[in-house]
Amino acid sequence: MSADWPNDTHPAIHAIQIAGYRKMSPSQKLEQVCSLTRTVQQLALLDVRRRHPHADAREQALRVASRWIDPELMLRAFGWDVRKEGY
């Protein structure tokens, strides 16, 4: 079993997944990645809203962005100090 083998997936199911990925066109693969990225971003936003229920839309967006953007860049670009404000 290689390091990239999912340890929570039965080998037969993993083989079916790989076969499905191989049948996909590059644009289908890209759409799959984009869809998963949107899902992760939506989950991050839900978490921010849960943790900071009184935050306005700008603060929510900054808190979500700060999960992916380097803290120094967040500070320079948006004035958001992750060390002070948190995620």
Residue pairs with C-beta under 8 A, 6 or more apart in sequence:
1 7
5 11
5 14
6 14
9 17
21 29
24 32
41 64
44 64
44 67
45 60
45 64
48 55
48 60
48 63
48 64
48 87
49 55
49 60
52 59
52 60
52 63
55 63
62 74
62 78
62 80
62 85
63 85
63 86
63 87
65 74
65 78
65 80
66 74
66 80
66 82
66 85
66 87
67 87
69 77
71 81
71 82
71 83
74 80
74 81
74 82
75 81
75 82
